[in-house]
Amino acid sequence: ETPQPALAARTPSPEPAAAAPEAPRPAVRSAPFQSPAPAATPRPGPASPAVPRGSFLAALVAAGYGNLSVDEIINLKNAGVTAQFLTGINQAGWGKLSPQEIIDLSNRGVNPEYIRKIKEAGIRDLTLKDVMDMASLGVRSETIQEIHALGFGPYTAKQAIQFAQFGLRTDLFRALKDAGLGNTAPGDIVEAHTVGLTARDLREAKQYGPNLTLKQILKLKMAGVI
């Protein structure tokens, strides 16, 4: 009777082997995921080349240039004028420019955003040539707009260029306004910047003599009094 329990202890060992056939089933499920991925990518391909082909001519029509000659269209394209540039020019608030004006702007590197902002800055008697000159000489539309917002001007393009060439900042204009000198002539403002007049100098001079003019303050500055 003692060997029989030993045989009974060996009989459960085949049971783990019976569970082995179930293992391959998950591997069969993963196989279908390999096929769908490449099939989705080719569909957008044929549609994309059609967009750049018609975009330039479509932009010309949208900007009001649907009656240009073939030579004018080619000249615009050869000058590097893009559909985006045409769209920006059309939205810059300058009305309809001639093809040559568009080419000149492109050749001078003046982008539509600058054209729009410099117009919004409120420069007096502004022309498209002024815009190109100011862009090439580094006039910042934001600076001119801030100066005008302080109550100075409105200045011409020539005056704006002079301010940029001398490196004038809005701080000086703000200091002049705070000192009650908001009607100062552009040339005197340039001179004040040249001699290094600061807001502190203006406060010190005005504390001594509230009615001092800017020219008198400049004399005091150049004499080393302030």
Buried (B, 14 or more C-beta within 10 A) or exposed (E): EEEEEEEEEEEEEEEEEEEEEEEEEEEEEEEEEEEEEEEEEEEEEEEEEEEEEEBBBBBBEEBEBEEBEEEBBEBBEEBEBBBEBBBBBBEBEBEEBEBEBBBBBBEEEBBBEBBBBBBEBBBBEBEBEBBBBBBEEEBBBEBBBBBBEBEBBBBBBBBBBBBBEEEBEBEBBBBBBBBEBEEBEBEBBBBBBEEEBBBEBBBBBBEEEEEBEBEEBBBBBBEEEB
